[in-house]
Amino acid sequence: MKNKKSDTTIKVCVEGKKCRKRGGPELHEEIERCAAKEESAPRVKAVDCLGLCKHAPAVVVKPEGTEYGEVSTKDAAEIVSAASKGKEVDRLLVKKKKKKKK
């Protein structure tokens, strides 16, 4: 029996120059393997670039827009599990700098 897919999509950068060099394709494969084991698995999609190059390899969970950076294959199961439950992995979140007001 196939796993039920959720409305959540995990997007993994695999083609961005830095993401590719830092293991994006391998990360995508591992996230797909982990998602295949989940009951309500999120969709997993390889993308060209997420615009998070300085945080490569990068992952974005939609529709929430959660951005993860410097992700390794060891983090894959945790990301899939959190996405399946609508939660975040705090230690991997990309920290956005606040713009200074002029």
N, C-alpha and C positions, 0 to 999 in steps of 0.2 A: 504494500500500500504506500502510495506517495505521501510525503509530508505536506501538510496544509501550509500554504504560503500566506504570509501576513501582508499588510499594506506597507510595511517598512521595507526600504531598500538600502542596502549597504553599498556605497560606491567606493571603489578602490582605484587610486591612480596607478596605472601601469605603464603609461607611455610618456609621462612628463620626464624630462631629462634626468632630474635628480631622483625622482621616485623610481625610475627604471634602474638607475645605478645602485640605489639603496635597497633594492629587493621588493619593489612593488608587484611585479608579476608573481613572485613566490608567495607574497602575502595574499594576493588575490586567490591563488590556488588553495591556500590553507584556510582562508575564510570560507570558501566554497565547501571544502571538506567538512568544516565544523557546522555550517548551516545545514548540510545534508543530514546531520544527526539530530537536529532540533525538531521538536514536535510541530511548532508553529514557526517555521523557519522564515526569516526575512529573505527577500530576494537579494542576490549578490550580482553586482554589475561592474565590469572593468570599464574604466573611462580614461580618456586621453590626459586630461589635466583638471585638477580641482582648484588651481590658483593658490595652493598652499606650499609652494616649492621650498621655502626655507624650513618647513616642518616635515620634509619628505622622510619616508613614505607616508602618504596621507590617506585618510579615510573620512568619508562624510556619510552620516546616517540621515536619510530622508524619511518622512517629511519633517522631522524635528529640526534638521539642519545642524546636528551635532558634528563638530569637527574634531578629528583626532590627528595628532602628529607624532612623528618619530615612532611609528608603530612597527613592531616586529611580528614575526610569525608566532612567537610565544604568546602574543596578546590576542590572537584571532578568536579563540574559544570564548574569552571574556567579553569581547566586543559583540560577538554573535548572541551570547546569552543575555547581555544587557539590552541589546536592540530588540530581542524577542519579548522582553519584559517592559519595554518603554523606558529603560533606565540609561544612565551614562556611566562610563568608566572615568572617574574624575582625574586620575593620574595621567591620562592620555589626552585630556582636553587641550585644544590649542587656546592659549591665553592671548586674548586680543588686547593690544595696547590702546588705551583711551587717547583720543586726539586732544591736543591742548587747544584751548580756546585762545584766539588772538585778541 
